[in-house]
Amino acid sequence: MAHYAVRESPPLRGEIPIGTSKNAVLPIMCGALLTREDVRIENPPELTDVSTLASLLAACGCRVAREKGAIVITASAFRNPQDEEDVRKMRASVLVLGPLLARLGEARIPLPGGCAIGQRPIDQHLKGMSALGAKVSFDHGGVTLSGRLRGAVIYLDMPSVGATENLLMAATLASGSTRIENAAKEPEIVDLAAFLCSMGARISGAGTSTILIEGVQKLHGTSWTPIADRVEAGTMACACAITGGELLLRGARSEHLRSLLFKLSEAGVHIQDTPGGLMVFGRAKHPFEIRTMVYPGFPTDLQAPMMAVACKTPGTSVFLETIFENRFMHAAELTRLGAHIRVENRVAVVEGTPYLTGAAVRATDLRAGAALILAGLCAEGETLVDDECGHIDRGYCHIEEKLSAVGGLVRRLPASA
Ligand code: EPZ
């Protein structure tokens, strides 16, 4: 839990190392439950979501060790999570469902509640699991799935990232073949499938809307380096677009950020692919329109950072949030800095203003918190971002150090300050 004191900063210049993707590491850590052997995950990001999941897996009886910059998970003997709190602490824990069911023939987790950005049901996960032969029952706020899994054809009503990941993992040990139709195509799913194949799974089509899985008897251990975090990279590209600097985002992969990079170039920011990563130059000069979509459309996780860019970009920018029903809470906080934003249901209209002034604001969710730090970089005076709930640490590793190293005036204050 922390607060961040941010001051108006000069154009950011230098190099920012991009960490390993949170949204790739979390499903991969759950995938380690599919084998009794060691699974070594290299360069895990230092994020609270990763440590929360590590403690949950340990609480299920897995051996979870940190060895020379890697996490090693060994699920030789494990059981269902006993403490509901462990699971409810983080929504991504729902991703243990598929592996637990595939390995133990029974899985029980508390139904994850909603969160700030939306109700976030898991009906697609459960629809797919029952298609694979699981019996699904609900009681005392939890869901229990049981049964031997057999291959099936599953059609997802919407290309849910989590449901695709959960079902992909469950199907690897089901008897027979499974086809997932209308699957999500995010890079994190392609990385998960490649990780599972390195364990002996037989998967084809990841990254397309139809994924085929041939069930196998068992999977073996592996060592894996997950992909770079495209959302962290995109957030830092937005920081550059706000201050008008020149940044090398070391390790960032442009092919995972095409929609953002096109949007930033429409706004007048220059992007260049280099062998070491992505070069971003210059401030956003023109307004833009963003409709968040499933991959390869514009990622919902970068909607808030791009709204921070829009606040000082001359002209009228428009945002349509099609993925989550309540993901504009940062708009009210940005307005406290002097931004001109009107929100109507899933549409936000931002009139760029030449002048923002620092104020005390509150991080309402993970990406909103990052957006407020970015906005503070171009607000006169000091902006105090209250992150009492620790949202930012869930998805950004030492954001204040990375921005300060390139000239950003960002200080992390202990929560009690
Ligand atoms: C993943 O969440 C990411 N989290 C989210 O990142 C990201 O915003 C989201 O995908 C969309 O890209 C991780 O990977 C850990 P979904 P997930 O299932 O899997 C509805 C961040 O900031 N839905 O694709 O939960 C759901 O309510 C986080 O890093 C159902 O209705 O996303 C939402 O409106 C935030 N029924 C939409 O689909 C279901 O069974 C997208 O959800 C599942 C989802």
Residues whose N, C-alpha, C, O or C-beta is under 5 A from the ligand:
A	BS01	EPZ	N23 A92 R120 P121 I122 D123 Q124 H125 P159 S160 V161 G162 A163 T300 D301 I323 F324 L366
